[in-house]
Amino acid sequence: MRGLRKVVTVVDEVLRDVGRPVPVPVRRVAVAAVVRNPWAGRGFVTDLQPEVEALAPELARLLTGRLIETLGGVERIEAFGKAAVVGLDGEIEHGGALIHTPYFGNVLRELTEGTSIIVFSDDRLPAGEPLTVPLWHKTAAATRSHYQTVQIRVPDAPRPDELVVIAGAASGPRPHARIGDRRTDPVVRLADLEKLENAR
């Protein structure tokens, strides 16, 4: 892949939480590709599309393939997310261009057999700063048990003229999830809360 310098994979496997065993151990994975920013040194580029079409699908295939391999199959992916870190000489829009278009998102979604919109984070940071990648359920975004995060840090990236593009996934929900679900929540309005507060 043009401009690819390295790929970093982080695996977080939760076996116990608050002293209690997790019923089913959950693996959270983030895979990061460190690539040269294709717009670096070119000033303000009005049309980002040619580079997006050339690079974003390749990144999506690479990162999603590593997620599937690390988790042991596409059926093991229950939650997903995406992120980008732009080096200090780039624009936030450069990271957004590579992860927020169908050339990345649709490929990641199709390869993971997901249907949900993919939750994301992005930032412009110096090399070595951590980024938290949010995750949620790949087919039912309202499933609150799968709202979680995985953190990744690449010690020598992004350099000022680089981007770090990340795909994340989890094999299950948060440990001991027990705060209900948006489909079964009661209707809560400000007026209802005021009644509760007045009754105390």
Secondary structure, 3 states (H helix, E strand, C coil): CCCEEEEEEEEEEEEEECCEEEEEEEEEEEEEEEEECCCCCCCCCCCCHHHHHHHHHHHHHHHHHHHHHHHCCHHHCCEEEEEEEECCCCCHHHHHHHHCCHHHHHHHHHHCCCCCCCEEEEEECCCCCCEEEEEEECCCCCCHHHCEEEEECCCCCCCCCEEEEEEEEECCCCCCCCCCCCCCCCCCCHHHHHHHHHHC
